[in-house]
């Protein structure tokens, strides 16, 4: 089955009662986004709170989120699928998966649980307003397929829209861009008809997107130049999992294989993270060692692959089988570490005075973050400025009723937190049901009045460009629990299941 086929077939087989159900105007829970987070949230509601009436609103014509946005050659995960995959759905392929393999995996989850009947595609939420009198959210929605404007109400919002703006990527402005004779393309806006075969291509950037795209381009381009302002760290791993292969040879059930391998990977990465934080120079050498082994002693590793920042201050992308470095070794890819002075008609002039000729320029220069999907929120008629709130455990916000947000991990797979928040949310719903309350609102306690307020993410701990550009738009975090943004799986796998709903930080009405 190709990605997308599952959704069409499921939709075509909907029964009339279900179609009528989908026309309900008021929902118990409304999930925004049908990407990896939204499908995970739908699973947990379906499994743990089967009495809840819910829908998933997705602005795109299909499920997948980031895997629908990223259509550039070679698009793949930069995390292993044993942890990026859901805990409830065994992964049976190679650890690093292609976009199409991930979409197929997600389509199986949707079909296995009949979740498609809950999903409304091409529904863009434009505004959401909370009424304390009515104890509900009202959402204005535009259907991109028909142009129709729809209003829905919901008791609870579960925001699963992701953390970056899908509509357009981040591209800096350089002098002379309008003079360049060829196309300048951001990977988020990859055109189907882009001609790059037997062309000279310059890819600006060296993050996960560049590391994914460049090896794929190198197979068909005349030459690819990776132009970076500064180096990036990479994990080089073989795209096999020996533990999984051994367990399968022993006919161990796939559910057991998935969980055993998942726990082994989490243990290994916890050790790597500990090493990076406590012994950064040793971690640096361990990361550079496999690059040296591929490129040899004569390659200038120090200039091109030894970052100035400490390991794990930015996300480290996985390079399966070292394919980026193998392409460099074969001479199909060059790396230039320099800054752009200006564009010319035939390429790029660098601040060093050197020039790069190019037929095509790809700006793999990152993205802009999106706060709650860029939806206009208001509470009792007041515009919500999320930057003036304080986060509750990184998933709710002070004085914002009945709203949960999924924001995944930076140093571990995003989906690990999808599952944890799924459990937390359903436990919260059950608690509210059993206590006969309709509204939950995080609110500072008297003992929190003197608490130090900090940025959503500590820049000394994690500081990629996209975060530095946007952190001022995000809520603050406190200096003590439960107001800290604990974006660490090893911590949250213990604290979220144990979260006390009666510690006074949540106001129930």
KAKA-V144752 format. One record per pair of residues at least 4 apart in sequence whose ideal C-beta (glycine too) atoms are under 6 Angstrom apart, sorted by the first residue. I is the first residue (numbers start at 1). J is the second residue. Records with the same first field share a line. If there is no record, write none. Layout:
# KAKA-V144752
I = J + J
This chain:
# KAKA-V144752
1 = 5 + 6
3 = 100 + 103
4 = 62
6 = 107 + 111
7 = 62 + 116
10 = 116
14 = 18 + 19 + 117
18 = 117
25 = 152
26 = 153
27 = 53 + 54 + 55 + 154
28 = 52 + 53 + 54 + 155
29 = 52 + 54 + 156 + 158
30 = 154 + 157
31 = 38 + 41 + 56 + 158 + 160
32 = 57 + 125 + 159 + 161
33 = 38 + 160 + 161
34 = 38 + 56 + 58 + 63 + 119
35 = 65 + 162
36 = 415
37 = 160 + 406 + 418
38 = 56 + 160
39 = 106 + 109
40 = 86 + 418 + 422
41 = 158 + 160 + 422
42 = 56 + 115 + 118
44 = 48 + 422 + 426
45 = 49 + 52 + 54
46 = 113
48 = 426
49 = 426 + 429
55 = 118 + 120
56 = 118 + 119
57 = 120 + 123 + 125
58 = 121
59 = 124
60 = 68
61 = 121 + 122
62 = 68
64 = 68 + 103
65 = 162
66 = 70
67 = 99 + 102 + 103
69 = 166 + 188
70 = 75
71 = 190
72 = 187 + 190 + 213
73 = 216
74 = 212 + 213 + 216
75 = 99
76 = 96 + 98 + 212
77 = 84 + 96 + 97
78 = 208 + 317 + 318
79 = 84 + 413
80 = 95 + 265
81 = 85 + 91 + 95 + 97
82 = 91 + 261 + 262 + 265
83 = 262 + 265 + 413 + 416
84 = 413 + 415
85 = 91
87 = 419
89 = 109
90 = 254 + 255 + 258
91 = 258
92 = 254
93 = 97 + 101
94 = 239
95 = 239 + 241
96 = 239 + 318 + 320
97 = 101 + 102
108 = 112
110 = 115 + 116
122 = 143 + 144 + 145
123 = 141 + 143
124 = 142 + 144
125 = 139 + 141 + 375
126 = 140 + 142
127 = 140 + 376
128 = 137 + 139 + 375 + 377
129 = 138 + 378
130 = 137 + 379 + 401
132 = 380
135 = 438 + 439
136 = 153 + 155
137 = 154 + 157
138 = 153
139 = 152
140 = 151
141 = 150
142 = 149
143 = 148
156 = 402
157 = 403
158 = 404
159 = 372 + 405
160 = 406
161 = 373
163 = 369
164 = 367 + 369 + 370
165 = 368 + 370
169 = 186 + 188 + 367
170 = 365 + 366 + 367 + 368
171 = 186 + 363 + 365
174 = 340 + 343
175 = 342
176 = 342 + 343
177 = 343
179 = 343 + 345
180 = 343
181 = 345
182 = 359 + 360
183 = 360
184 = 361
185 = 362
186 = 363
187 = 209 + 364
196 = 201 + 221 + 360
197 = 220
198 = 222
199 = 221 + 222 + 359 + 360
200 = 222 + 223 + 357 + 358 + 359
201 = 217 + 221 + 224 + 360
202 = 225 + 227 + 356 + 358 + 361
203 = 210 + 214 + 226 + 362 + 364
204 = 227 + 363 + 365
205 = 210 + 364 + 365
206 = 210 + 226 + 228 + 232
207 = 232
208 = 317
209 = 213 + 364
210 = 214 + 364
211 = 317 + 319 + 324
213 = 217
214 = 224 + 226 + 324 + 333
215 = 323 + 324 + 327
217 = 221 + 224
218 = 224 + 327 + 332 + 333
224 = 333
225 = 334 + 336 + 356
226 = 335
227 = 336
228 = 337
229 = 339
231 = 304 + 305 + 306 + 307
233 = 287 + 307 + 311 + 316
234 = 317 + 319
235 = 316 + 318
236 = 290 + 319 + 322
238 = 321
239 = 320 + 321
241 = 261
243 = 261 + 264
244 = 257 + 261
247 = 252 + 257
252 = 256 + 257
256 = 260
257 = 261
258 = 262
270 = 490
273 = 411
274 = 278
275 = 279 + 283
276 = 280 + 283 + 311 + 312
280 = 310 + 311
283 = 311
284 = 311
291 = 295 + 305 + 325
292 = 301
294 = 322 + 325 + 329
295 = 299 + 325 + 329
300 = 304
301 = 305
302 = 306
303 = 337
304 = 335 + 337
309 = 313
312 = 411
313 = 463
314 = 464
315 = 410
319 = 324
322 = 326
327 = 332 + 333
328 = 333
338 = 350 + 352
339 = 351
340 = 348
341 = 349 + 350 + 351
342 = 349
343 = 348
344 = 349
346 = 357
347 = 355 + 356 + 357 + 358
348 = 356
349 = 355
350 = 354
366 = 465 + 466
367 = 466
369 = 466 + 470
370 = 374
371 = 386 + 473
377 = 384
378 = 383 + 384
379 = 384
386 = 475
387 = 473
389 = 397 + 398 + 475
390 = 398 + 475 + 476 + 478 + 483
391 = 397 + 475 + 477 + 485
392 = 396 + 442 + 482
393 = 482
394 = 485
395 = 404 + 405 + 421
396 = 404 + 442
397 = 475
398 = 442 + 443
401 = 439 + 441
402 = 439
404 = 425
406 = 418 + 421
408 = 414 + 417
409 = 417 + 487 + 489
410 = 462
412 = 416 + 489
416 = 489
417 = 421
420 = 492 + 496
421 = 425
424 = 496
431 = 501
432 = 437
437 = 508
439 = 509
440 = 506 + 508
441 = 507
442 = 506
443 = 507
444 = 448
445 = 504
451 = 478 + 479 + 480
452 = 479
453 = 476
454 = 477
455 = 471
456 = 471 + 474 + 475 + 485
457 = 462 + 467
459 = 463
463 = 468
467 = 471
477 = 484 + 485
478 = 483
482 = 505
486 = 491 + 492
489 = 493
491 = 495
492 = 496
501 = 506
